Amino acid sequence: MDRGLSHPAALQKSRCTEAGTLLAAPPGMKPAQLGSLGAELPPIEEDLAARVGIIFEHCPALHGFTVQDCSALPEEFRSLALERELVVTDIGVYPYLNAEQCEQIYNEIAVALLDFMFERPAAKQVLRGRTFARTLH
């Protein structure tokens, strides 16, 4: 008889190893592929279009806006950039709105774009240099 396996600590270690192996790799199961982890996300352009559509729904006076690289701004305004890289500019509204209403529209745009950039790291490249306009039917 092998004394190493009859010792309680060795027997416990042997059982843990066997149980761990069985739990970690049940027969017939394959590990998930890394490429499928984000499969439930829509393509980035579709996601962006949906989010921008929601912005325009929430802000009926908004007719368009542009997202630019913050390097286009004078130095004193660069701290206002989203994620220290992008800035919302050229916000077009009609009819005329007061400053408080314009700030609410800016905040709506900024929060939606920040959420998009947080959820989709590639969003910064997709947003940079884009102009978004309301579609009139």
N, C-alpha and C positions, 0 to 999 in steps of 0.2 A: 504494500500500500504506500502511496506517495504521501509523505508527511506534510508537504507544502500545501496540498489541497485540503487536508483534514484540519488544519489550523483554522479557527473561526474567522480571523481577519482575511486569510487567503480565500476562504469559501465565500465570504461576503463580497470581496472584490470581484471574484469570478462571477457571481450572480449579477452584480451591478453592470459589469461589462456586457454580459449576455443580454440583460434586460435593455440596456442602452442601445445596443446594436439592433435589437428587435424593434424598439420604439423609433429609432432614427431612420430605419430603412425597412419598412414592411415589404414583404414580397409583392412584386408586381407594380410598385409605385416608382415613378420617376421624379426627380427634382424639377421644380418649375424653372423654365428658362428665363433669364433676366430680361429678354426682350418683351416678354408678355406682362411685365409688372405694370406698365403704363398703358396697356391695351385698351382700358376702359375710357381713356381720355379721347375726346374728339380731335381731329386734326387741328393744328394751331390756328390756321386761317378761319376755319369754321367757328372755333371757340371765340376768336377775336370778333368776328362779325356778329355773333350772338350777344356778346358783351356790349359792343358799341350800339347795337340795336336797343338794348335795354337803357343805355344812357339817353338815347334820343327819345325813348318812350317816357322816361322820368322827367325830361326837360323839354317840354314842347316848344319853348322859345329858342332852343339851341338849333342852329343851322349848320354848324361845322366847327372843327378845331384841328390843329396840327400838333404833332408830337415831334420835337426836334432834339438833337443832341445839345446838352447844356453848354458846349463850347461856343454855340451861336449867341449866348447871352453875354452881356457885360459882366465882368468879374464880380461886381457887388450883388448880382442876382443869382449867381450859380448855386448858392446855398438853398434856393427854392426848388431845385431840380428833384424830380422823383428818383429815388434810389441813387442820388448823386450823379446821374447820367442823363436823364431825359427831362424835358420841360414841355408843358402844355402851353401852346401859344396860339395866337390868331383865333380866339374864340369868337365865333360869329353868332349874334343873337338878333332876333326880330320878333316882336316889336321891342323898342327901347326898354331896358330894365335898369333899375337903380343898382348901386354898388353892392348892396346886400344880396340882391337876387343873383347878380353876376357871380358873387363869391360862392353862393350855394351851387350854382352850375359848375364852377371850377372844382369845388369839393366833390361833387358827384362824379365828375370825370376822373379826378385824381384818385379817389378811393377805388373806383372800378379798375383803373389801369394798374394801381399798386397791387390789388388782389390778383390780377392777371399775371403780373410779373412774379409775384410770390409763388403762385401755383405752377407757372410755366417758365422756368429759367431762360428759355430761348426767346421769351417775349420781348426782351429789350431790343434784340436785333430786328424782330418783326415790326415793332412800333416805330423805331427810329426813322425819321424823315417822312412819316406818313401823314396825309391829310384825310380827315373823315368828314363827309358831308351827308346831310339828311337827304334821303331820296323822297322826292315829291311825286305823287301819283296823280 
